[in-house]
Amino acid sequence: MKIATRKNKGSCKMRIEGEMNIYAAQELKERLLDCLHNSPRLDLDLSKVSEIDTAGFQLLILAKREAGFLNKGFRILTHSEATSGMTGLLNMTEYFEKKDGAGNHPRSEKEREA
């Protein structure tokens, strides 16, 4: 798994590539929480995630919930087929597609290309 983070005044944008699984969970958790604690908003680009297991999915839920507790923004900007499939399988699509304060919805990679 590769994680690229870019911080600016308004957000911390994180692009995750590769596998979001139990083997990468500790590093990903630390990076997600660091962004949330040090920026007003976390924007995730998941378009290059090739695989996600329940540990990776739990971290997405943790990040969204922690953002709410901290009164910070959280958005999934783009999904990969893997992350979109997992949210659908677990009936959590609506949970992650709720509009943020800016009215943004996450989009899948296929929707971006259309």
QUIQUI-V863654 format. One record per backbone hydrogen bond with DSSP energy under -1.0 kcal/mol. NH is the residue of the N-H (numbers start at 1). CO is the residue of the C=O. If there is no record, write none. Layout:
# QUIQUI-V863654
[[NH CO] [NH CO]]
This chain:
# QUIQUI-V863654
[[2 17] [4 15] [6 13] [8 11] [12 41] [13 6] [14 43] [15 4] [16 45] [17 2] [18 48] [20 51] [24 21] [28 24] [29 25] [30 26] [31 27] [32 28] [33 29] [34 30] [35 31] [36 32] [37 33] [38 34] [42 73] [43 12] [44 75] [45 14] [46 78] [49 46] [50 18] [51 18] [53 20] [57 53] [58 54] [59 55] [60 56] [61 57] [62 58] [63 59] [64 60] [65 61] [66 62] [67 63] [68 64] [69 65] [70 66] [72 67] [73 40] [75 42] [77 44] [78 44] [79 107] [84 80] [85 81] [86 82] [87 83] [88 84] [89 85] [90 86] [91 88] [92 87] [96 92] [97 93] [103 100] [107 77] [109 79] [112 108] [113 109] [114 110]]
